[in-house]
Amino acid sequence: KATLNQYRPGMFGADQEWKVGTQFERGEHYGPAIIPGGVRFVDNPNQQPFQSVSAPPSNNGGLFNTVALFASDTLTLGKRLTVNAGVRFDHSVAISQDIPAVDALGNEIDGKVAGSGKLYTWNVVSPRLGVTQRLTDDGRTILRASYGRFNQGVLTGEISPVHPGVAPVTTRAFDPATGGYTVLVSVVDPKSNITVDPNTRTPHTDEYSIGVDRELSTRVSAAVAYVHKDGKDFIAWRDIGGQYRQETRTLADGSTLPVYVLASSPGSRLFQLTNPDGFSTKYNGLVAVLEKRYANGWQALGSYTLSRTSGLLVSSGVSVADGALGGQLSSVAAPTPNPFGRDPNNLTNAYGRLPNDRPHMFRLSGSLDVPRTGVALGGNFQYFSGKPWAASTLVNLPAPQGSTRILLEPRGTRRMSSQSLLDFRVSRPFNLGGVGRADVIFDLLNVLNDKAEEAMATDNLFSPTFAQPTVFIDPRRA
């Protein structure tokens, strides 16, 4: 990376600070994929045999090269207005590279596995603009506003599943009649069943914000800000080869559910990594902050956020049984390869509140020095709305779809319990002379002993363990 900076005071009636530069980045990974013993088994949410997944040892990887040019200018106009403008251009190439061959234990051996070469190219422009305006002569009230476009770079974990080195993965369903995994669900082979759209677009987010900071006194300040984000063109899977017909299934409560049943042969399915329609995010947040800076032995900070996060991502299919693992992710690569979208039933009711949607968040923290004792007291309180979720069911469809999980209601129809966490600390330092200093600290965490759940056994509406909590926040502890 190389940059050139120049400060030019009084140029064109304003003080200007220019910055131009260029950057080159290369990222690569490859790693073996091995199932010990060649097969692994998956249970359904009721802990009954569900599927077997088998594959021989293989290797996979991905590579990218990115060249960037950027320029920015900071203009100070008089004593009140500062404008910060910039633009960045990125040229990125995603590559399926040649990688080493591996043996049954994942050790590299002589020989190479040829990659597919260049998969796609991105040429993107990322503009940004920021404005800071003093609203009062004394400078105690400031308006801030900004806009920026943020483009995702190439993720090698997204393109690695299509590397020719990946071995075919065979999935079979458990058949109670035979007592074995005898029903073929799918055979996914990157050489025939998986492809990358060469016209894949760059996932990006446009962010807007506006806020006002006010210094109420020499030690107290307040701020309020509004933030809006729009994310589009997220990368996910879709089946561009299989033909599906719409049918209905009658559920245990007598209601009916529309389903998509594969009407063509199993070999017709072709899973493409692309930018499917509808994959997007939208965030609106209003934040208010009040801060009392440290003085006279105490300080405090409080904030409240009112927000809404909705959209459709590859993580929209996460189950409440996943708990902390069911985070809000926009990539099919993390934390493990995510096949969401390959079956059109994945998209039923999937648009809605995203996993990290927390409409109400309140935080209050502070510290106090007890006079003439050396003792310091500290506390931190946090309140969060519960995470959103929705009921689902398992529907038995003909092979190769098999037992398919489908949401019965839009995401966010239900919520886990809200969380109220209060932590408390007492501390005191002791001077040990020339030796140094020792701090004695006592922490009491989750003082209120909140018992909010963080995961449930299953969101299958017709399971006897539906919505039963299984994981809770840590209890009160010292």
N, C-alpha and C positions, 0 to 999 in steps of 0.2 A: 504494500500500500504506500502511496506517495501523495503528499498534499503540499500545496503552496498557499500561504496566507499573506495578505497585505492589508494594512490599515491605512485609509486615506481620509484624514479629517477635512471637513469643509468642502468636499467634492460635490458639485451640483447642489449645493445648499444643504448637504447632510453629511454627517460622519458615516463612513462606510468601512466595513470589514469584509473583504472578499476571501473566499476559500474555494479552490478548485483542486481536483485530485483524480486519481485512478486507483483501481484495486483489482487484483487477480486472486481468485480463490479456486482451489481444487479439493474436492472431497471424494473419498473412496472407502468402501468397505466390502469385505467378503468374509463369509464364515460358513462352516458346515452346519447342515441341518440333519440331525440324527435322532431317530426314535429308538431308545434302548430296546433291544429285542425285536425291533422292526414293527411293533404295533402298540398302540395305546388305546385305552378304553375310556369312554365318557358315559357318566350316569346322568339321568334326567334330574330335574329339581326334586323329585321324590326319592332320589337315591336308588333308582332302579336302573338296570342295564339299558343303555340307550344306543350307543354307536361304538364302532371300532374304527380307528384311523391307522392306516398302515402305509409305509413308504420306505424304500431303501435309502441308505446314506447318500447325501448329495451336498453340493456346494452352491451358494448363490451370492450375488453381489450387485453393486451398482456404483456408478461414478458420475461426477459432474464437473464441468469447468464453467466458471463465471468470470466475465470481464465487466467491470463497472467504470463509469465516468460520473462525476458528481461536481456540482457547483452550488455555492450559497452566497448570500449577501445579507449582512446585518446593517440596516440603516437606522441611524438615530436622528430624528427630526426635532430639533429644538430640545426642550427639557421634558416634553410630555410623551412623545410617541416614538416607539421602537418597532420596526418591522423586520422580521426575519423570514426570508424567502429562500427556497432551495429546490433543486431538482436532481434526480439521480436516474441514470440509464443503466440497465443490466442486460447483458447478453449471456444467456445460460444454455448449456447443452447437456442433456441427460443421455448417458451412455451405458449400454450393457456391455461390459468389458470382458476380455479373456481372463479367466481365473484358474487357479491350480485345481487339479483333480484331487480327490480325497479317497482314503480307504474306509473300511467299515467302522474304524474308530475315530474318523475325522482327521487323521493325519494326512498331510500333503504328500502326494506321490508324484512320480515323474509324469509329465503330460499336462496339457491344458484343456480346459473346457472353453470352447469358443463362445463368445457372447454374440448378441444380435447387433452390436454396433450402435449408431446414433438412434435414439428413440424419438426425441422431439427437441425443438429449440424454442426458447422464450426470449423475446425482446420486449422489455417492459420499461415504462417511465413512471417514476414515483415523485410527484410534486409535493411540496409542503409549504405552508404559510402560517406564520405566527405574528400576532399583533399584541403589544402591550401599551396601554394608554393610561396615563395618570389623569384621573378625573377631578382631582382637587389640587390646588396650588401647593399645599403642604406635602403632597405625595403620599398621604395616608390611605387614599382610596385608589385602587388600581383595577382596571379592566383588562382581562386576558382573553384572547380568542385564538383558535388554531384550527387548521385543517391539514390532514396528511393522508396520503395513500401508502399502505404498507403491503408490499408484494412478497409472497412466500417464495423462498428459494427452492431449488430441487432437493428433494429428500431421497437419499439413496435407498432407504428402507421401503419407499413406495414402489420403486421400480425393480427391486430385487426379486419379488415373486414371479416375474415374467422372465427371469434369466433362464436360458436353455439348460443350465446346470441343475435346476430344480427337478427332482425326481417326481414322477407321477404319484399323486396322493389318492389312495382308495378309501372311501368311506362306506361302511356297511352298517345297516340298522339291525338291532336285536329282534329276533322273531321268537316270541314265547312258544309258538307251536313247535319249533325245532330246538329251542333251548340254546341257540347260537346266533352269531352275527352273520346271518345268511342272506339278508336283503340288501342288494346293491343300491347305494344311494347316489354315489357319484365317483367318477374317476377324473381328477383334475390334472391335466398335463400341460405345462407351459408351452410345449411344442405344438399343441393342437387346440387346447381349451381356453387359453388365456392370451390376451393381446393388450397392447397399449395403443391408445388413440394418438397418432402422430400429430394431431391438431389439438392436443391437450392445452388448455389455457392456464394461465397462472392464477392460483387462488389469491385473492386480495381483499383487503379491508379498508374502507374509507372511514376516517374518524374525524368528528367535529366536536369542538368543545368551546364553551364560553363561561366565564366566571368573573366574580368580583371579590377582591381581597380588601378588607378594611381593618386598619389598626384602630381599635377602640380606645386604647390608652397605650402608654409606653410598654406595658407588659401583657396586654390582652389584645388578641386579634381574632377576626372572624373571616370566614370565606364560604362562598356558595358557588357551585359549578354544575353545569349541565353537560353531559357527555352522550354523544350518539355515535354508534358504530354500525356499519353495514358491511357484511362479509359475503362474497359471492365467488362462484366458480370453484368450489371445493372439490377435491378429487375423490372419487368413489367408484364402486363397481356397478355395472349393469350387464344384463344378458342381451346381446345383440343378435344371437343366433336362434335361441329357443322361441317357440310359439306357445302362447298361453291362452287358455279360454277361462272365462269367468264363470264360476259356479257358486253355490251356497252350501253351507254346512249347518245342520241343526245342532245347537249346543245343549249341554245338560239342563239348562234352565228353560229350554224351549225356544230361545231366541235363535236367529239365524245370522250367519257371518259370511260375507262375500270372500271368496278365496280365488286364487289364480292357480290353475292346474296345468302342468306341462302337457301340451297337445302334440308336440313333435317328439322325435326320438331323443333319448338322453344324449346321444352323441352330437345332436344339433346345437347344444348349448355352447356359446362362446362368450366368456366373461371378459369384458373390456374395461380397462382402467381409463377413465375419462372424466369429464365434468358433467355429470347427469343434471338434468333440469331439477330445480327446486332445492338443491343443496345450498344452504345459505344461513347466515346468522343476522340477528338484529338485536341491538342492545340500546336501551335508554336508561340513563341513570342521573339522578339528582343527588348531589352530595353537599352536606352542610358541615362545617368544621368550626369549633370554638376552641381556642388555645390560650392558656395562661402560662407564660414563660416562667422559668425558674426565678424566683425572687422571694425574699423573706422566708426561706426554708421550705417552700413547696411549689409544685407545678401540677398542671392538669391539662388533659386533652380529651375532647369529646367529639364524636362524629356520628352522623346518621346518613345512611344511603337508602334511597328509594329507587328500585330498579326493576327492569323486566328484560329477560333474556329468552329469545325464542328463535326457532329456526329448525333446520334439518341438517344433521351431521352423521358421520358414520357411527358416532357414539349414541345416537338417538335410540338404538335398539338395546341399550344396556338394561340389565335386570336389577331389581332391588336386591337380589341375592349376591350381586357383585360387590356391594358395599363400596368401600373406598377405591376399589379397582374400577368401578363404573364411573370414571371421571368424564369430563367433557373434552373430547378429542376431535380434531378435524382431519386427522391423517389415518389412512388405512394401515400405516406401518407400525403404529405404537398403541399399547406396549407390545402387542403381538399382532401378527397379520390378521386383519379384520375383513371377513367376507361380506359384510353388510351391503346389501343392494344387489347381490347376485340373484337372489330370488325376489320377484316383485312383491311377494307377501311381506317382505321386510318393511316395505314403505307404508303399509296400512296403518293409519293413525300415528305415524312416526313424527309428523310435523307438530311442533308444539313447544312447550317450555323445555329448555335444554337442561342437562343434568346439574349445571352450576347455577341455575336460576334461584336467587335468594331475594325476594321482593323487599324484605326489611333487614337491615343490618345496623346495629347500634354498638358503638364502642366507647368506653370511658376508662381512662387510665390516669394515674397520678402518683405522686410520691410526697412524703412529708418527713422532714428532719425533726426529731424530738429534741427540743432545746436542752442543752447542757448534759446530754447523755451519750451522744455519738450514735444513737440508734436511728435508723431510717426505716420508715414504713412505706410500702408500695402496694398498689392494687391495680387489677386490670379486670374489667367486666366486658363481656361480649355477648351479644344476642344475635342469632341468625334464624331466619325462617327455615323451615325444614326443606329438604331436597324434594323435587317433584318426581312423580312416577305415575305409572298407569297399569291397570290390570291387563293380563294377557291370558291366552289359552294355548294349548297344544292341539293342533289339528293333524290328523293322519291323512296324508295325501299319497297318491300312488308314487311308486318309485320312479325316478330317483329322489323326489323331494322328501318323502318319508314324513316323520313327525316334525311339524313346522310350528315354531312359536310365532303367534300373531297378536298384536296389540288390539284389545277390544275397545279402547277409548283413547282419545288424544293424550299425548304426553303432557303431564302436569295436571291431569284431572284429580290426582291425589297427591298428598304430601306426607313426608315423614314428620315426626314431631320437631318443633322448634328447639333450639339449644340455647341455654342460658349458662354461661361459664364465668365463674368468679374465681380469680386467683389472688392470693395474698402473700406478701413477703415481709419478713422482719430481718434486718441485717445490722451488723455492727463490726467495724474494723478495729483491730488491736495492733498497736505499734509494738514490734518486737525488737526495738532498738536497732543496732547495727545489722541484725539478721534480716530484717525486712518487715513485712506486714501480713497479718492473717485476717481473713474475713470470715466471720461466723454468720451463716445464712440459714434461715428457716423459711421454707416454702409450704404453703397449704394450697393445694390445687383442687379445683372444682368444689369450692367451699359449699355451694348449694347442693352438692351431690345430685346433680341433674342426671336423669336416667334415660335421656333420649336415645333412640335406636339409630344405628348407622347402616344396618343391613337387615333384610328379612329373608325367611326361608325360601319364599317363592312369591312371584306376582301372578301365578296361575290361579285365576279366579275359582276354579273348580277343584283345587287341591285342598286337602284337609289342613295343610299348613300355610294356607294363603295369609299373607300379611303378618305372620308370626315373627316378632323380632328375634334375631339371632346374634347380632353384634351391637354393643352399646358403647357409648363414650366411656372413657376411663372414670372410675368412681372417685370419690373424695380420697385424697392421699396426701401424706405429709413427708 
